[in-house]
Amino acid sequence: MNILNNPSFQLMERSLDASTLRQKVIADNIANVDTPYFKRSEVKFEELLQQEMNGKTLEGYRTDPRHFVIGRPAQPGPQIIQDNGSMINNNLNNVDIDYEMSLMAKNQLRYNVMVQEINNQIKQARTAIGGK
C-alpha cells in the first residue's frame, strides 16, 4: 500500500505544482515591468479545480479494479493565461508592480500552508506506522 497515494495528498501535490508555476509567472511579470509591449500572465488553477469539484459527473460502478473507469472527470492542471485586454503604462505594458508583489506574497503564504499540511499528513502516517 502506498501511503502517499491518497486523493488529498495528490491534490496537494498538484496545488504545490500550480503554486510553483504561479511563482515563476509572477517573477516573469515583475522582471518585465519596464519592457515595452509586454503583457502580463497569470496562472489559473483553483478556479478550474472548483469547477471540477462542483461538476456533477456520473461515475460507473466498478466491481473489479481492473475494469475501465467510466465517467471520471479529468483532473485539471494549471493553465497560464495572458492578459491582453488591459494597458497600464504608456509603452502598452500592463504589469502593475504593486499588484504583482501582493500576488507573490499571497502565493508564498498559500505555498507555505500546503507544505505544512503535507508535513502533517506525513507525520500522521509515520505515527500510524511506528506507533509513536
C-alpha positions, 0 to 999 in steps of 0.5 A: 500500500502506498501511503502517499497515494491518497486523493488529498495528498495528490491534490496537494501535490498538484496545488504545490505544482500550480503554486510553483508555476504561479511563482515563476509567472509572477517573477516573469511579470515583475522582471518585465515591468519596464519592457515595452509591449509586454503583457502580463500572465497569470496562472489559473488553477483553483478556479478550474479545480472548483469547477471540477469539484462542483461538476456533477459527473456520473461515475460507473460502478466498478466491481473489479479494479481492473475494469475501465473507469467510466465517467471520471472527470479529468483532473485539471492542471494549471493553465497560464493565461495572458492578459491582453485586454488591459494597458497600464503604462504608456509603452502598452505594458500592463504589469502593475508592480504593486499588484504583482508583489501582493500576488507573490506574497499571497502565493508564498503564504498559500505555498507555505500552508500546503507544505505544512499540511503535507508535513502533517499528513506525513507525520500522521502516517509515520505515527500510524506506522511506528506507533509513536 
